[in-house]
Amino acid sequence: MKWLMIAGITLCLILMALFEWPKMNRHQKKEKAAFVTITAMGWLLAILLLFFPDMPGPTQMIDKIFKPLGKMLEK
C-alpha cells in the first residue's frame, strides 16, 4: 500500500515539474537548479514521513536546543 502512495507522490511531482519547467527560460539555470533541489527535498521528506510518521519535526529540534537556554534565562 505504501508503494502506491510513493507512486502517487512521485506522479504529483512529475506533473508539477512538467507544468512548471517550460515556463522557465533557458537561461535561468540557477532557478532551475533551485527548483530541482527543493522538489527533490520535498519528495524525500514526503517519503520519510510516509515510512516514519512519528518523525520529530523542526520545532521539536529547536525546543531541544533552546529549552536549556530558556531555563538559564529564567533564573
PDB file of N, CA, C, O and CB in Angstrom:
ATOM      1  N   MET A   1       0.825  -1.198   0.000  1.00  0.00           N
ATOM      2  CA  MET A   1       0.000   0.000   0.000  1.00  0.00           C
ATOM      3  C   MET A   1       0.868   1.261   0.000  1.00  0.00           C
ATOM      4  O   MET A   1       0.528   2.261  -0.632  1.00  0.00           O
ATOM      5  CB  MET A   1      -0.938  -0.001   1.212  1.00  0.00           C
ATOM      6  N   LYS A   2       1.997   1.198   0.720  1.00  0.00           N
ATOM      7  CA  LYS A   2       2.863   2.378   0.753  1.00  0.00           C
ATOM      8  C   LYS A   2       3.503   2.632  -0.603  1.00  0.00           C
ATOM      9  O   LYS A   2       3.789   3.777  -0.955  1.00  0.00           O
ATOM     10  CB  LYS A   2       3.946   2.215   1.818  1.00  0.00           C
ATOM     11  N   TRP A   3       3.728   1.562  -1.367  1.00  0.00           N
ATOM     12  CA  TRP A   3       4.331   1.753  -2.682  1.00  0.00           C
ATOM     13  C   TRP A   3       3.378   2.488  -3.611  1.00  0.00           C
ATOM     14  O   TRP A   3       3.816   3.227  -4.493  1.00  0.00           O
ATOM     15  CB  TRP A   3       4.728   0.407  -3.292  1.00  0.00           C
ATOM     16  N   LEU A   4       2.088   2.294  -3.421  1.00  0.00           N
ATOM     17  CA  LEU A   4       1.107   3.024  -4.214  1.00  0.00           C
ATOM     18  C   LEU A   4       1.128   4.507  -3.842  1.00  0.00           C
ATOM     19  O   LEU A   4       0.989   5.373  -4.705  1.00  0.00           O
ATOM     20  CB  LEU A   4      -0.304   2.433  -4.009  1.00  0.00           C
ATOM     21  N   MET A   5       1.301   4.789  -2.558  1.00  0.00           N
ATOM     22  CA  MET A   5       1.400   6.185  -2.122  1.00  0.00           C
ATOM     23  C   MET A   5       2.674   6.844  -2.648  1.00  0.00           C
ATOM     24  O   MET A   5       2.664   8.014  -3.032  1.00  0.00           O
ATOM     25  CB  MET A   5       1.363   6.268  -0.592  1.00  0.00           C
ATOM     26  N   ILE A   6       3.765   6.086  -2.661  1.00  0.00           N
ATOM     27  CA  ILE A   6       5.017   6.619  -3.215  1.00  0.00           C
ATOM     28  C   ILE A   6       4.833   6.938  -4.698  1.00  0.00           C
ATOM     29  O   ILE A   6       5.306   7.966  -5.184  1.00  0.00           O
ATOM     30  CB  ILE A   6       6.185   5.608  -3.018  1.00  0.00           C
ATOM     31  N   ALA A   7       4.149   6.058  -5.402  1.00  0.00           N
ATOM     32  CA  ALA A   7       3.888   6.295  -6.823  1.00  0.00           C
ATOM     33  C   ALA A   7       3.020   7.541  -7.017  1.00  0.00           C
ATOM     34  O   ALA A   7       3.236   8.309  -7.954  1.00  0.00           O
ATOM     35  CB  ALA A   7       3.204   5.066  -7.457  1.00  0.00           C
ATOM     36  N   GLY A   8       2.044   7.742  -6.136  1.00  0.00           N
ATOM     37  CA  GLY A   8       1.187   8.925  -6.222  1.00  0.00           C
ATOM     38  C   GLY A   8       1.960  10.205  -5.951  1.00  0.00           C
ATOM     39  O   GLY A   8       1.775  11.201  -6.650  1.00  0.00           O
ATOM     40  N   ILE A   9       2.824  10.186  -4.945  1.00  0.00           N
ATOM     41  CA  ILE A   9       3.645  11.356  -4.632  1.00  0.00           C
ATOM     42  C   ILE A   9       4.570  11.667  -5.802  1.00  0.00           C
ATOM     43  O   ILE A   9       4.723  12.823  -6.196  1.00  0.00           O
ATOM     44  CB  ILE A   9       4.466  11.124  -3.339  1.00  0.00           C
ATOM     45  N   THR A  10       5.183  10.625  -6.350  1.00  0.00           N
ATOM     46  CA  THR A  10       6.092  10.807  -7.480  1.00  0.00           C
ATOM     47  C   THR A  10       5.352  11.334  -8.696  1.00  0.00           C
ATOM     48  O   THR A  10       5.862  12.199  -9.408  1.00  0.00           O
ATOM     49  CB  THR A  10       6.791   9.494  -7.822  1.00  0.00           C
ATOM     50  N   LEU A  11       4.154  10.820  -8.941  1.00  0.00           N
ATOM     51  CA  LEU A  11       3.351  11.295 -10.073  1.00  0.00           C
ATOM     52  C   LEU A  11       2.999  12.775  -9.912  1.00  0.00           C
ATOM     53  O   LEU A  11       3.064  13.536 -10.878  1.00  0.00           O
ATOM     54  CB  LEU A  11       2.065  10.458 -10.208  1.00  0.00           C
ATOM     55  N   CYS A  12       2.631  13.181  -8.710  1.00  0.00           N
ATOM     56  CA  CYS A  12       2.316  14.590  -8.464  1.00  0.00           C
ATOM     57  C   CYS A  12       3.527  15.484  -8.731  1.00  0.00           C
ATOM     58  O   CYS A  12       3.400  16.551  -9.332  1.00  0.00           O
ATOM     59  CB  CYS A  12       1.831  14.783  -7.021  1.00  0.00           C
ATOM     60  N   LEU A  13       4.699  15.039  -8.279  1.00  0.00           N
ATOM     61  CA  LEU A  13       5.896  15.842  -8.508  1.00  0.00           C
ATOM     62  C   LEU A  13       6.275  15.895  -9.985  1.00  0.00           C
ATOM     63  O   LEU A  13       6.734  16.928 -10.473  1.00  0.00           O
ATOM     64  CB  LEU A  13       7.055  15.291  -7.698  1.00  0.00           C
ATOM     65  N   ILE A  14       6.087  14.793 -10.691  1.00  0.00           N
ATOM     66  CA  ILE A  14       6.382  14.786 -12.122  1.00  0.00           C
ATOM     67  C   ILE A  14       5.430  15.724 -12.865  1.00  0.00           C
ATOM     68  O   ILE A  14       5.855  16.478 -13.740  1.00  0.00           O
ATOM     69  CB  ILE A  14       6.278  13.353 -12.691  1.00  0.00           C
ATOM     70  N   LEU A  15       4.151  15.679 -12.518  1.00  0.00           N
ATOM     71  CA  LEU A  15       3.186  16.580 -13.159  1.00  0.00           C
ATOM     72  C   LEU A  15       3.504  18.033 -12.851  1.00  0.00           C
ATOM     73  O   LEU A  15       3.393  18.897 -13.720  1.00  0.00           O
ATOM     74  CB  LEU A  15       1.762  16.252 -12.705  1.00  0.00           C
ATOM     75  N   MET A  16       3.897  18.300 -11.618  1.00  0.00           N
ATOM     76  CA  MET A  16       4.265  19.663 -11.233  1.00  0.00           C
ATOM     77  C   MET A  16       5.481  20.126 -12.043  1.00  0.00           C
ATOM     78  O   MET A  16       5.503  21.253 -12.538  1.00  0.00           O
ATOM     79  CB  MET A  16       4.563  19.741  -9.710  1.00  0.00           C
ATOM     80  N   ALA A  17       6.486  19.263 -12.177  1.00  0.00           N
ATOM     81  CA  ALA A  17       7.681  19.620 -12.938  1.00  0.00           C
ATOM     82  C   ALA A  17       7.351  19.820 -14.422  1.00  0.00           C
ATOM     83  O   ALA A  17       7.861  20.749 -15.048  1.00  0.00           O
ATOM     84  CB  ALA A  17       8.758  18.536 -12.775  1.00  0.00           C
ATOM     85  N   LEU A  18       6.507  18.956 -14.983  1.00  0.00           N
ATOM     86  CA  LEU A  18       6.131  19.107 -16.388  1.00  0.00           C
ATOM     87  C   LEU A  18       5.339  20.384 -16.633  1.00  0.00           C
ATOM     88  O   LEU A  18       5.392  20.946 -17.727  1.00  0.00           O
ATOM     89  CB  LEU A  18       5.322  17.908 -16.844  1.00  0.00           C
ATOM     90  N   PHE A  19       4.614  20.842 -15.635  1.00  0.00           N
ATOM     91  CA  PHE A  19       3.833  22.068 -15.765  1.00  0.00           C
ATOM     92  C   PHE A  19       4.715  23.306 -15.609  1.00  0.00           C
ATOM     93  O   PHE A  19       4.536  24.282 -16.336  1.00  0.00           O
ATOM     94  CB  PHE A  19       2.707  22.091 -14.730  1.00  0.00           C
ATOM     95  N   GLU A  20       5.664  23.280 -14.672  1.00  0.00           N
ATOM     96  CA  GLU A  20       6.465  24.462 -14.360  1.00  0.00           C
ATOM     97  C   GLU A  20       7.716  24.602 -15.225  1.00  0.00           C
ATOM     98  O   GLU A  20       8.126  25.723 -15.529  1.00  0.00           O
ATOM     99  CB  GLU A  20       6.864  24.426 -12.918  1.00  0.00           C
ATOM    100  N   TRP A  21       8.326  23.497 -15.624  1.00  0.00           N
ATOM    101  CA  TRP A  21       9.614  23.554 -16.329  1.00  0.00           C
ATOM    102  C   TRP A  21       9.555  24.373 -17.628  1.00  0.00           C
ATOM    103  O   TRP A  21      10.458  25.174 -17.869  1.00  0.00           O
ATOM    104  CB  TRP A  21      10.085  22.144 -16.643  1.00  0.00           C
ATOM    105  N   PRO A  22       8.526  24.203 -18.476  1.00  0.00           N
ATOM    106  CA  PRO A  22       8.500  25.015 -19.713  1.00  0.00           C
ATOM    107  C   PRO A  22       8.327  26.507 -19.453  1.00  0.00           C
ATOM    108  O   PRO A  22       8.667  27.317 -20.316  1.00  0.00           O
ATOM    109  CB  PRO A  22       7.380  24.540 -20.617  1.00  0.00           C
ATOM    110  N   LYS A  23       7.820  26.887 -18.313  1.00  0.00           N
ATOM    111  CA  LYS A  23       7.630  28.306 -18.011  1.00  0.00           C
ATOM    112  C   LYS A  23       8.945  29.006 -17.684  1.00  0.00           C
ATOM    113  O   LYS A  23       9.029  30.233 -17.739  1.00  0.00           O
ATOM    114  CB  LYS A  23       6.664  28.466 -16.851  1.00  0.00           C
ATOM    115  N   MET A  24       9.959  28.236 -17.348  1.00  0.00           N
ATOM    116  CA  MET A  24      11.261  28.816 -17.040  1.00  0.00           C
ATOM    117  C   MET A  24      12.057  29.008 -18.332  1.00  0.00           C
ATOM    118  O   MET A  24      12.028  28.170 -19.233  1.00  0.00           O
ATOM    119  CB  MET A  24      12.042  27.919 -16.041  1.00  0.00           C
ATOM    120  N   ASN A  25      12.758  30.121 -18.392  1.00  0.00           N
ATOM    121  CA  ASN A  25      13.581  30.392 -19.573  1.00  0.00           C
ATOM    122  C   ASN A  25      14.791  29.468 -19.616  1.00  0.00           C
ATOM    123  O   ASN A  25      15.182  28.885 -18.605  1.00  0.00           O
ATOM    124  CB  ASN A  25      14.037  31.857 -19.586  1.00  0.00           C
ATOM    125  N   ARG A  26      15.367  29.348 -20.786  1.00  0.00           N
ATOM    126  CA  ARG A  26      16.537  28.508 -20.971  1.00  0.00           C
ATOM    127  C   ARG A  26      17.727  29.007 -20.158  1.00  0.00           C
ATOM    128  O   ARG A  26      18.576  28.217 -19.743  1.00  0.00           O
ATOM    129  CB  ARG A  26      16.902  28.444 -22.437  1.00  0.00           C
ATOM    130  N   HIS A  27      17.786  30.309 -19.932  1.00  0.00           N
ATOM    131  CA  HIS A  27      18.942  30.917 -19.281  1.00  0.00           C
ATOM    132  C   HIS A  27      18.816  30.974 -17.754  1.00  0.00           C
ATOM    133  O   HIS A  27      19.734  31.444 -17.083  1.00  0.00           O
ATOM    134  CB  HIS A  27      19.148  32.309 -19.820  1.00  0.00           C
ATOM    135  N   GLN A  28      17.735  30.520 -17.216  1.00  0.00           N
ATOM    136  CA  GLN A  28      17.527  30.545 -15.759  1.00  0.00           C
ATOM    137  C   GLN A  28      18.077  29.262 -15.133  1.00  0.00           C
ATOM    138  O   GLN A  28      17.320  28.428 -14.636  1.00  0.00           O
ATOM    139  CB  GLN A  28      16.014  30.709 -15.416  1.00  0.00           C
ATOM    140  N   LYS A  29      19.372  29.121 -15.163  1.00  0.00           N
ATOM    141  CA  LYS A  29      19.984  27.884 -14.675  1.00  0.00           C
ATOM    142  C   LYS A  29      19.920  27.789 -13.155  1.00  0.00           C
ATOM    143  O   LYS A  29      19.690  26.707 -12.615  1.00  0.00           O
ATOM    144  CB  LYS A  29      21.433  27.793 -15.139  1.00  0.00           C
ATOM    145  N   LYS A  30      20.120  28.898 -12.464  1.00  0.00           N
ATOM    146  CA  LYS A  30      20.065  28.867 -11.001  1.00  0.00           C
ATOM    147  C   LYS A  30      18.647  28.589 -10.515  1.00  0.00           C
ATOM    148  O   LYS A  30      18.455  27.865  -9.538  1.00  0.00           O
ATOM    149  CB  LYS A  30      20.572  30.194 -10.417  1.00  0.00           C
ATOM    150  N   GLU A  31      17.662  29.158 -11.186  1.00  0.00           N
ATOM    151  CA  GLU A  31      16.279  28.919 -10.809  1.00  0.00           C
ATOM    152  C   GLU A  31      15.891  27.461 -11.047  1.00  0.00           C
ATOM    153  O   GLU A  31      15.177  26.858 -10.245  1.00  0.00           O
ATOM    154  CB  GLU A  31      15.350  29.850 -11.586  1.00  0.00           C
ATOM    155  N   LYS A  32      16.364  26.910 -12.147  1.00  0.00           N
ATOM    156  CA  LYS A  32      16.074  25.503 -12.429  1.00  0.00           C
ATOM    157  C   LYS A  32      16.750  24.592 -11.422  1.00  0.00           C
ATOM    158  O   LYS A  32      16.161  23.601 -10.990  1.00  0.00           O
ATOM    159  CB  LYS A  32      16.519  25.138 -13.841  1.00  0.00           C
ATOM    160  N   ALA A  33      17.981  24.916 -11.044  1.00  0.00           N
ATOM    161  CA  ALA A  33      18.687  24.112 -10.036  1.00  0.00           C
ATOM    162  C   ALA A  33      17.973  24.203  -8.692  1.00  0.00           C
ATOM    163  O   ALA A  33      17.837  23.198  -7.995  1.00  0.00           O
ATOM    164  CB  ALA A  33      20.158  24.578  -9.892  1.00  0.00           C
ATOM    165  N   ALA A  34      17.515  25.398  -8.323  1.00  0.00           N
ATOM    166  CA  ALA A  34      16.782  25.557  -7.072  1.00  0.00           C
ATOM    167  C   ALA A  34      15.463  24.791  -7.118  1.00  0.00           C
ATOM    168  O   ALA A  34      15.077  24.172  -6.126  1.00  0.00           O
ATOM    169  CB  ALA A  34      16.524  27.042  -6.786  1.00  0.00           C
ATOM    170  N   PHE A  35      14.774  24.822  -8.241  1.00  0.00           N
ATOM    171  CA  PHE A  35      13.520  24.097  -8.396  1.00  0.00           C
ATOM    172  C   PHE A  35      13.732  22.598  -8.230  1.00  0.00           C
ATOM    173  O   PHE A  35      12.972  21.933  -7.526  1.00  0.00           O
ATOM    174  CB  PHE A  35      12.898  24.393  -9.760  1.00  0.00           C
ATOM    175  N   VAL A  36      14.764  22.068  -8.876  1.00  0.00           N
ATOM    176  CA  VAL A  36      15.049  20.630  -8.781  1.00  0.00           C
ATOM    177  C   VAL A  36      15.435  20.260  -7.354  1.00  0.00           C
ATOM    178  O   VAL A  36      14.995  19.233  -6.838  1.00  0.00           O
ATOM    179  CB  VAL A  36      16.178  20.229  -9.762  1.00  0.00           C
ATOM    180  N   THR A  37      16.254  21.090  -6.715  1.00  0.00           N
ATOM    181  CA  THR A  37      16.698  20.806  -5.346  1.00  0.00           C
ATOM    182  C   THR A  37      15.531  20.818  -4.365  1.00  0.00           C
ATOM    183  O   THR A  37      15.387  19.898  -3.560  1.00  0.00           O
ATOM    184  CB  THR A  37      17.753  21.822  -4.909  1.00  0.00           C
ATOM    185  N   ILE A  38      14.711  21.839  -4.426  1.00  0.00           N
ATOM    186  CA  ILE A  38      13.583  21.945  -3.494  1.00  0.00           C
ATOM    187  C   ILE A  38      12.557  20.840  -3.756  1.00  0.00           C
ATOM    188  O   ILE A  38      11.976  20.295  -2.818  1.00  0.00           O
ATOM    189  CB  ILE A  38      12.913  23.332  -3.614  1.00  0.00           C
ATOM    190  N   THR A  39      12.338  20.515  -5.019  1.00  0.00           N
ATOM    191  CA  THR A  39      11.407  19.438  -5.356  1.00  0.00           C
ATOM    192  C   THR A  39      11.920  18.095  -4.843  1.00  0.00           C
ATOM    193  O   THR A  39      11.153  17.301  -4.298  1.00  0.00           O
ATOM    194  CB  THR A  39      11.186  19.374  -6.876  1.00  0.00           C
ATOM    195  N   ALA A  40      13.212  17.842  -5.016  1.00  0.00           N
ATOM    196  CA  ALA A  40      13.787  16.577  -4.539  1.00  0.00           C
ATOM    197  C   ALA A  40      13.745  16.495  -3.019  1.00  0.00           C
ATOM    198  O   ALA A  40      13.459  15.433  -2.466  1.00  0.00           O
ATOM    199  CB  ALA A  40      15.235  16.425  -5.031  1.00  0.00           C
ATOM    200  N   MET A  41      14.023  17.594  -2.343  1.00  0.00           N
ATOM    201  CA  MET A  41      13.954  17.594  -0.878  1.00  0.00           C
ATOM    202  C   MET A  41      12.524  17.376  -0.395  1.00  0.00           C
ATOM    203  O   MET A  41      12.304  16.675   0.593  1.00  0.00           O
ATOM    204  CB  MET A  41      14.502  18.911  -0.315  1.00  0.00           C
ATOM    205  N   GLY A  42      11.561  17.967  -1.077  1.00  0.00           N
ATOM    206  CA  GLY A  42      10.159  17.754  -0.729  1.00  0.00           C
ATOM    207  C   GLY A  42       9.725  16.317  -0.948  1.00  0.00           C
ATOM    208  O   GLY A  42       8.984  15.755  -0.141  1.00  0.00           O
ATOM    209  N   TRP A  43      10.189  15.720  -2.047  1.00  0.00           N
ATOM    210  CA  TRP A  43       9.871  14.317  -2.311  1.00  0.00           C
ATOM    211  C   TRP A  43      10.465  13.424  -1.231  1.00  0.00           C
ATOM    212  O   TRP A  43       9.797  12.519  -0.729  1.00  0.00           O
ATOM    213  CB  TRP A  43      10.389  13.894  -3.698  1.00  0.00           C
ATOM    214  N   LEU A  44      11.722  13.677  -0.872  1.00  0.00           N
ATOM    215  CA  LEU A  44      12.379  12.878   0.157  1.00  0.00           C
ATOM    216  C   LEU A  44      11.669  13.027   1.497  1.00  0.00           C
ATOM    217  O   LEU A  44      11.465  12.033   2.195  1.00  0.00           O
ATOM    218  CB  LEU A  44      13.849  13.283   0.290  1.00  0.00           C
ATOM    219  N   LEU A  45      11.292  14.237   1.867  1.00  0.00           N
ATOM    220  CA  LEU A  45      10.582  14.451   3.126  1.00  0.00           C
ATOM    221  C   LEU A  45       9.229  13.753   3.122  1.00  0.00           C
ATOM    222  O   LEU A  45       8.834  13.174   4.134  1.00  0.00           O
ATOM    223  CB  LEU A  45      10.399  15.945   3.385  1.00  0.00           C
ATOM    224  N   ALA A  46       8.517  13.796   2.012  1.00  0.00           N
ATOM    225  CA  ALA A  46       7.220  13.115   1.922  1.00  0.00           C
ATOM    226  C   ALA A  46       7.377  11.608   2.085  1.00  0.00           C
ATOM    227  O   ALA A  46       6.563  10.971   2.754  1.00  0.00           O
ATOM    228  CB  ALA A  46       6.543  13.428   0.582  1.00  0.00           C
ATOM    229  N   ILE A  47       8.412  11.033   1.482  1.00  0.00           N
ATOM    230  CA  ILE A  47       8.644   9.595   1.597  1.00  0.00           C
ATOM    231  C   ILE A  47       9.041   9.233   3.027  1.00  0.00           C
ATOM    232  O   ILE A  47       8.567   8.236   3.573  1.00  0.00           O
ATOM    233  CB  ILE A  47       9.736   9.140   0.606  1.00  0.00           C
ATOM    234  N   LEU A  48       9.908  10.040   3.631  1.00  0.00           N
ATOM    235  CA  LEU A  48      10.301   9.776   5.021  1.00  0.00           C
ATOM    236  C   LEU A  48       9.111   9.851   5.966  1.00  0.00           C
ATOM    237  O   LEU A  48       8.979   9.021   6.866  1.00  0.00           O
ATOM    238  CB  LEU A  48      11.373  10.767   5.465  1.00  0.00           C
ATOM    239  N   LEU A  49       8.240  10.844   5.766  1.00  0.00           N
ATOM    240  CA  LEU A  49       7.054  10.958   6.615  1.00  0.00           C
ATOM    241  C   LEU A  49       6.070   9.817   6.370  1.00  0.00           C
ATOM    242  O   LEU A  49       5.294   9.464   7.259  1.00  0.00           O
ATOM    243  CB  LEU A  49       6.365  12.295   6.376  1.00  0.00           C
ATOM    244  N   LEU A  50       6.098   9.252   5.193  1.00  0.00           N
ATOM    245  CA  LEU A  50       5.240   8.105   4.893  1.00  0.00           C
ATOM    246  C   LEU A  50       5.689   6.878   5.678  1.00  0.00           C
ATOM    247  O   LEU A  50       4.863   6.152   6.230  1.00  0.00           O
ATOM    248  CB  LEU A  50       5.249   7.803   3.383  1.00  0.00           C
ATOM    249  N   PHE A  51       7.002   6.649   5.727  1.00  0.00           N
ATOM    250  CA  PHE A  51       7.525   5.475   6.415  1.00  0.00           C
ATOM    251  C   PHE A  51       7.706   5.694   7.917  1.00  0.00           C
ATOM    252  O   PHE A  51       7.598   4.746   8.695  1.00  0.00           O
ATOM    253  CB  PHE A  51       8.840   5.076   5.802  1.00  0.00           C
ATOM    254  N   PHE A  52       7.980   6.929   8.331  1.00  0.00           N
ATOM    255  CA  PHE A  52       8.200   7.247   9.747  1.00  0.00           C
ATOM    256  C   PHE A  52       7.292   8.416  10.143  1.00  0.00           C
ATOM    257  O   PHE A  52       7.762   9.549  10.246  1.00  0.00           O
ATOM    258  CB  PHE A  52       9.706   7.595  10.019  1.00  0.00           C
ATOM    259  N   PRO A  53       5.993   8.158  10.366  1.00  0.00           N
ATOM    260  CA  PRO A  53       5.073   9.264  10.649  1.00  0.00           C
ATOM    261  C   PRO A  53       5.318   9.954  11.990  1.00  0.00           C
ATOM    262  O   PRO A  53       4.880  11.088  12.184  1.00  0.00           O
ATOM    263  CB  PRO A  53       3.667   8.759  10.613  1.00  0.00           C
ATOM    264  N   ASP A  54       6.008   9.293  12.913  1.00  0.00           N
ATOM    265  CA  ASP A  54       6.278   9.907  14.212  1.00  0.00           C
ATOM    266  C   ASP A  54       7.624  10.616  14.238  1.00  0.00           C
ATOM    267  O   ASP A  54       8.140  10.919  15.313  1.00  0.00           O
ATOM    268  CB  ASP A  54       6.231   8.859  15.306  1.00  0.00           C
ATOM    269  N   MET A  55       8.188  10.878  13.088  1.00  0.00           N
ATOM    270  CA  MET A  55       9.476  11.555  12.997  1.00  0.00           C
ATOM    271  C   MET A  55       9.355  12.968  13.578  1.00  0.00           C
ATOM    272  O   MET A  55       8.407  13.688  13.264  1.00  0.00           O
ATOM    273  CB  MET A  55       9.968  11.605  11.524  1.00  0.00           C
ATOM    274  N   PRO A  56      10.317  13.368  14.427  1.00  0.00           N
ATOM    275  CA  PRO A  56      10.228  14.700  15.023  1.00  0.00           C
ATOM    276  C   PRO A  56      10.381  15.793  13.964  1.00  0.00           C
ATOM    277  O   PRO A  56      11.117  15.649  12.989  1.00  0.00           O
ATOM    278  CB  PRO A  56      11.296  14.867  16.108  1.00  0.00           C
ATOM    279  N   GLY A  57       9.670  16.871  14.190  1.00  0.00           N
ATOM    280  CA  GLY A  57       9.717  17.997  13.265  1.00  0.00           C
ATOM    281  C   GLY A  57      10.782  19.005  13.653  1.00  0.00           C
ATOM    282  O   GLY A  57      11.453  18.845  14.673  1.00  0.00           O
ATOM    283  N   PRO A  58      10.936  20.030  12.850  1.00  0.00           N
ATOM    284  CA  PRO A  58      11.968  21.029  13.131  1.00  0.00           C
ATOM    285  C   PRO A  58      11.699  21.828  14.407  1.00  0.00           C
ATOM    286  O   PRO A  58      12.643  22.284  15.051  1.00  0.00           O
ATOM    287  CB  PRO A  58      12.088  21.976  11.964  1.00  0.00           C
ATOM    288  N   THR A  59      10.445  22.004  14.781  1.00  0.00           N
ATOM    289  CA  THR A  59      10.171  22.759  16.001  1.00  0.00           C
ATOM    290  C   THR A  59      10.599  21.983  17.241  1.00  0.00           C
ATOM    291  O   THR A  59      10.990  22.582  18.243  1.00  0.00           O
ATOM    292  CB  THR A  59       8.688  23.105  16.087  1.00  0.00           C
ATOM    293  N   GLN A  60      10.528  20.669  17.182  1.00  0.00           N
ATOM    294  CA  GLN A  60      10.990  19.876  18.327  1.00  0.00           C
ATOM    295  C   GLN A  60      12.498  19.979  18.480  1.00  0.00           C
ATOM    296  O   GLN A  60      13.005  19.972  19.602  1.00  0.00           O
ATOM    297  CB  GLN A  60      10.577  18.405  18.169  1.00  0.00           C
ATOM    298  N   MET A  61      13.219  20.075  17.377  1.00  0.00           N
ATOM    299  CA  MET A  61      14.661  20.243  17.441  1.00  0.00           C
ATOM    300  C   MET A  61      15.008  21.601  18.042  1.00  0.00           C
ATOM    301  O   MET A  61      15.925  21.702  18.856  1.00  0.00           O
ATOM    302  CB  MET A  61      15.284  20.096  16.046  1.00  0.00           C
ATOM    303  N   ILE A  62      14.291  22.632  17.651  1.00  0.00           N
ATOM    304  CA  ILE A  62      14.543  23.968  18.192  1.00  0.00           C
ATOM    305  C   ILE A  62      14.227  24.001  19.679  1.00  0.00           C
ATOM    306  O   ILE A  62      14.941  24.646  20.448  1.00  0.00           O
ATOM    307  CB  ILE A  62      13.709  25.027  17.445  1.00  0.00           C
ATOM    308  N   ASP A  63      13.160  23.310  20.098  1.00  0.00           N
ATOM    309  CA  ASP A  63      12.839  23.241  21.525  1.00  0.00           C
ATOM    310  C   ASP A  63      13.957  22.576  22.312  1.00  0.00           C
ATOM    311  O   ASP A  63      14.296  23.037  23.402  1.00  0.00           O
ATOM    312  CB  ASP A  63      11.532  22.483  21.741  1.00  0.00           C
ATOM    313  N   LYS A  64      14.533  21.510  21.788  1.00  0.00           N
ATOM    314  CA  LYS A  64      15.621  20.829  22.487  1.00  0.00           C
ATOM    315  C   LYS A  64      16.856  21.706  22.599  1.00  0.00           C
ATOM    316  O   LYS A  64      17.586  21.633  23.587  1.00  0.00           O
ATOM    317  CB  LYS A  64      15.973  19.536  21.776  1.00  0.00           C
ATOM    318  N   ILE A  65      17.088  22.527  21.601  1.00  0.00           N
ATOM    319  CA  ILE A  65      18.266  23.395  21.623  1.00  0.00           C
ATOM    320  C   ILE A  65      18.073  24.565  22.583  1.00  0.00           C
ATOM    321  O   ILE A  65      18.974  24.881  23.360  1.00  0.00           O
ATOM    322  CB  ILE A  65      18.569  23.919  20.215  1.00  0.00           C
ATOM    323  N   PHE A  66      16.913  25.206  22.538  1.00  0.00           N
ATOM    324  CA  PHE A  66      16.727  26.446  23.275  1.00  0.00           C
ATOM    325  C   PHE A  66      16.069  26.290  24.637  1.00  0.00           C
ATOM    326  O   PHE A  66      16.020  27.259  25.395  1.00  0.00           O
ATOM    327  CB  PHE A  66      15.926  27.370  22.464  1.00  0.00           C
ATOM    328  N   LYS A  67      15.561  25.111  24.978  1.00  0.00           N
ATOM    329  CA  LYS A  67      14.942  24.917  26.286  1.00  0.00           C
ATOM    330  C   LYS A  67      15.942  25.132  27.423  1.00  0.00           C
ATOM    331  O   LYS A  67      15.608  25.809  28.396  1.00  0.00           O
ATOM    332  CB  LYS A  67      14.343  23.518  26.379  1.00  0.00           C
ATOM    333  N   PRO A  68      17.163  24.579  27.335  1.00  0.00           N
ATOM    334  CA  PRO A  68      18.125  24.867  28.414  1.00  0.00           C
ATOM    335  C   PRO A  68      18.483  26.355  28.505  1.00  0.00           C
ATOM    336  O   PRO A  68      18.706  26.871  29.601  1.00  0.00           O
ATOM    337  CB  PRO A  68      19.398  24.052  28.203  1.00  0.00           C
ATOM    338  N   LEU A  69      18.537  27.026  27.391  1.00  0.00           N
ATOM    339  CA  LEU A  69      18.828  28.455  27.392  1.00  0.00           C
ATOM    340  C   LEU A  69      17.697  29.224  28.083  1.00  0.00           C
ATOM    341  O   LEU A  69      17.943  30.157  28.847  1.00  0.00           O
ATOM    342  CB  LEU A  69      19.030  28.968  25.946  1.00  0.00           C
ATOM    343  N   GLY A  70      16.468  28.821  27.804  1.00  0.00           N
ATOM    344  CA  GLY A  70      15.323  29.474  28.462  1.00  0.00           C
ATOM    345  C   GLY A  70      15.324  29.260  29.956  1.00  0.00           C
ATOM    346  O   GLY A  70      14.979  30.173  30.707  1.00  0.00           O
ATOM    347  N   LYS A  71      15.704  28.071  30.410  1.00  0.00           N
ATOM    348  CA  LYS A  71      15.780  27.814  31.846  1.00  0.00           C
ATOM    349  C   LYS A  71      16.870  28.653  32.497  1.00  0.00           C
ATOM    350  O   LYS A  71      16.712  29.121  33.624  1.00  0.00           O
ATOM    351  CB  LYS A  71      16.032  26.331  32.109  1.00  0.00           C
ATOM    352  N   MET A  72      17.983  28.842  31.781  1.00  0.00           N
ATOM    353  CA  MET A  72      19.066  29.669  32.331  1.00  0.00           C
ATOM    354  C   MET A  72      18.649  31.120  32.428  1.00  0.00           C
ATOM    355  O   MET A  72      19.038  31.808  33.371  1.00  0.00           O
ATOM    356  CB  MET A  72      20.326  29.549  31.474  1.00  0.00           C
ATOM    357  N   LEU A  73      17.868  31.602  31.476  1.00  0.00           N
ATOM    358  CA  LEU A  73      17.457  32.997  31.484  1.00  0.00           C
ATOM    359  C   LEU A  73      16.373  33.272  32.520  1.00  0.00           C
ATOM    360  O   LEU A  73      16.225  34.415  32.950  1.00  0.00           O
ATOM    361  CB  LEU A  73      16.969  33.398  30.112  1.00  0.00           C
ATOM    362  N   GLU A  74      15.613  32.261  32.934  1.00  0.00           N
ATOM    363  CA  GLU A  74      14.569  32.432  33.943  1.00  0.00           C
ATOM    364  C   GLU A  74      15.158  32.759  35.315  1.00  0.00           C
ATOM    365  O   GLU A  74      14.531  33.452  36.116  1.00  0.00           O
ATOM    366  CB  GLU A  74      13.714  31.171  34.032  1.00  0.00           C
ATOM    367  N   LYS A  75      16.344  32.265  35.578  1.00  0.00           N
ATOM    368  CA  LYS A  75      16.946  32.450  36.908  1.00  0.00           C
ATOM    369  C   LYS A  75      17.455  33.835  37.131  1.00  0.00           C
ATOM    370  O   LYS A  75      17.985  34.133  38.202  1.00  0.00           O
ATOM    371  CB  LYS A  75      18.062  31.489  37.111  1.00  0.00           C
TER     372      LYS A  75
END
